[in-house]
Each structure stands twice: as C-alpha cells, then as structure tokens.
Amino acid sequence: MSRPIVIVPGREAPRRWLVTGAGGQLGADLAALLRAEPAAQVTALTRAELDVTDAAAVRAAVDGHDIVVNAAAWTDVDGAETHEAQATAVNGGGVSALASACAASGARFITVSTDYVFDGKGTAPYGEYAATDPINAYGRSKLVGEQAVLAVLPETGYVVRTAWLYGAHGSNFVRTMLRLAGGRETLDVVDDQAGQPTWTGALAGQLIALGQAEQAPAGIYHGTASGQTTWFGLARAVFEEAGLDPERVRPTTSDKFVRPAERPKYSVLGHERWAEAGIPELGDWRAMLAASGVAAPSQVG
C-alpha cells in the first residue's frame, strides 16, 4: 500500500523533479511515487550516477529542475565514528553543494535529516525549533548539512528530519527482525530507546506533498510517524504483523549491545509545522506498519 500523493488545491506542482540517492530505501520509494504522478517529470540518480560531493556534477544535475529532493547520505552511523570527515563530506558538504546549486538555478530544495541532531535526553517530543546537540559523529555530520540549507536557501530550502526508517528496499530493522525470526527461537531487543518507526513509503509521499505546496514556509519539518514505541515494541509489532508469536521477542537494555556510536535514548519528534504548510502530519506508527505491508505474512520467507 502506498501513501497517496497529496495535491494542495490551487497550487501547481513543480513538473521537473530531481531525486538524489535514488538507490536507497527512501530514494527508491520517492522515485516510484513520482513516476506514478502524471504531472511529474522525474530524474532519479543513484549514488553511482551522482556523487553529491562533486560540486560540478551537482550543478549540472540540478540545472533544469524545479525541485530537488536529496535522499543521498552517509548512513553508516557506527562507521562515521572513525570516518567523520568522510561522513561530513557527504552529509554536510554534499548537502551544501546541492543547496548552492539550487540557489543558482532557482530550484526549491528538500533534504532529509535525522533525529540524531538531538542529544536524546528529552522527555517530551522535540519540536522543530528545539536546540540541537548531537552525541555522535553521524548526528554532527547531518547538522552541518542542515545549517547549510538554512543559510543558503532561507526562503526555498527545507530540512525534513526523520527517524527509524523501514521499507521494502535496503537494510532496515523491520526486515532484519523478519530475517532473524527464521533462524532464532527468541530475540533480545532493547527496550530503553524510544522513537517513531516510519515507513519510507509514507515519508516519500509527505516529501512530495511538501514539494507541491509551493507556499509552505521554508525551514525545518519533522517527518516521522506519530505516537511512540521502543525497538522492543516495534519488534513485537513486526512479529504480530507477520503472524509470528510476539512472545518470542524479549526486552533487554542498550548496555547489552555496546556499539561504537552512542544512540539517543529518546528520539520522539513533534510535528507542529506541518499545519503551517497545509499538510496533515503522518499517522500513528502502528497503523503505518500495518498499512506498509512490509511485515505481511506473504512477505516472510
């Protein structure tokens, strides 16, 4: 099931779209949804087809497009701890190059960022204007990109923070749980990190709706599902959707799974700014998981 593209009444959707990072799980869904939209002319470029750190290539790719949606990113959170310069070159420098190219061509620009720009010490949803304080290299690299967009494109630049993405493409938590379910009787999953599992298909539709809403105020938006759960809660929900026994999933704590990059304990985001754009915020995470079909029994090998 795909989230329908929202057409904002009285506003003409941009016709020429560029999607970068089109080989990733979000980029693939973006390209597919846009190709199904009759009014859209779509250029979808994978990492192999466009290196966003190559400023000259970026300028050439952006030229002739009305709106650019950037789904290209360094996504190896743990790897960024030892390769922060490389991660920042993509997540910071690449985004800056895209923003500069959009400024030169007049294109509107949407880039995808992360909940990891926050420290995760909060107890209430982080609003779009909450102070940032990343606790790992990945978060720092993404914040560099955010700052570039806001500085270079104050009127036509959009940063959409998301978190806990899953979808039919690529590697993600939901697909990992389904794979492990086939080989293990029980799974221990951390229950002390809170967040909002978000389907890439729904987020792709939200990004397109934002691109079509030409009067939407520029700046930061939070593109996550509503509600909240833990990784343990999500794993149980995945098992339920797949027709498996959720009691096979057992709760544990983060200190049992030490990783190079520290993870925020609390990654729940607020969604107040969507009302300013005239776009409904994304729905509840549990209903979204069911609607996605990613964990449907027919999809379990």
MOWO-V610928 format. One record per pair of residues at least 6 apart in sequence whose C-alpha atoms are under 7 Angstrom apart, sorted by the first residue. I is the first residue (numbers start at 0). J is the second residue. Records with the same first field share a line. If there is no record, write none. Layout:
I=J + J
This chain:
0=290 + 291 + 292
1=200 + 201
2=200 + 201 + 204
3=204
4=204 + 207 + 208
5=208
6=208 + 211
7=211 + 212
10=212 + 213
11=211
12=211
13=65 + 66 + 211
14=38 + 39 + 40 + 65
15=39 + 40 + 41 + 64 + 65 + 66
16=39 + 40 + 41 + 42 + 64 + 65 + 66 + 67
17=41 + 42 + 43 + 61 + 64 + 66 + 67 + 68
18=26 + 30 + 42 + 43 + 44 + 67 + 68 + 69 + 70
19=26 + 43 + 44 + 45 + 68 + 69 + 70 + 71
20=26 + 44 + 45 + 46 + 69 + 70 + 71
21=27 + 30 + 43 + 44 + 45 + 70
22=45 + 46
23=169
24=166 + 168 + 169 + 199
25=70 + 199 + 203
26=70
28=199 + 200 + 203
29=203
30=43
33=39 + 41
34=41
49=56
51=57 + 89 + 93
52=88 + 89 + 92 + 93
54=96
57=96 + 97 + 100
58=100
61=100 + 101
62=104
64=106
65=106 + 107
66=106 + 107 + 108 + 210
67=106 + 107 + 108 + 109
68=108 + 109 + 110
69=109 + 110 + 111
70=110 + 111
72=89 + 90
73=86 + 89 + 90
76=137 + 260
77=259 + 260
79=86 + 136 + 137
80=136 + 259 + 260
83=136
86=137 + 140
87=140
90=140 + 141 + 144
91=140 + 141 + 143 + 144
92=144
94=144
95=144 + 147 + 148
98=108 + 148 + 151 + 152
99=151
101=107 + 108
102=152
107=155 + 156
108=155 + 156 + 157
109=156 + 157 + 158
110=157 + 158 + 159
111=158 + 159 + 160
112=141 + 158 + 159 + 160 + 161
113=160 + 161 + 162
114=160 + 161 + 162 + 266
115=133 + 138 + 263
116=131 + 132 + 133 + 138 + 139 + 142
117=131 + 132 + 133
118=132 + 133 + 134 + 263
119=263 + 264 + 265 + 266
120=264 + 265
121=265
124=267 + 268 + 269
125=267 + 268 + 269
126=268 + 269 + 270
127=219 + 220 + 221 + 269
133=139
134=261
135=260 + 261
145=158
148=156
149=156 + 218
153=217
154=217
155=217
156=217 + 218
157=217 + 218 + 219
158=218 + 219 + 220
159=219 + 220 + 221 + 222
160=220 + 221 + 222
161=221 + 222 + 223
162=195 + 196 + 197 + 223
163=195 + 196 + 197
164=196 + 197 + 198 + 199
165=171 + 172 + 173 + 197 + 198 + 199
166=198 + 199 + 200 + 293
167=293
173=237
176=234
177=299
184=247
185=247 + 248
186=247 + 248 + 249
187=248 + 249 + 250 + 251
188=230 + 231 + 248 + 249 + 250 + 251
189=230 + 231 + 250 + 251 + 252 + 253
190=229 + 230 + 231 + 250 + 251 + 252
191=229 + 252 + 253 + 264
192=229 + 230 + 264 + 265
193=227 + 228 + 229 + 264 + 265 + 266 + 267
194=227 + 228 + 229 + 265 + 266 + 267
195=223 + 224 + 225 + 226 + 227 + 228 + 267 + 284
196=224 + 284
197=223 + 224 + 284
198=287 + 288 + 291
202=222
212=276
215=275 + 276
216=276
220=270 + 272 + 273
221=268 + 269 + 270
223=281
224=281 + 282 + 283 + 284
225=281 + 282 + 283 + 284
226=283 + 284
227=267
231=250
234=248
235=245 + 248
237=294
238=244 + 245
239=245
240=289 + 294 + 295 + 296
241=294 + 295 + 296 + 299
242=296
270=280
273=279 + 280
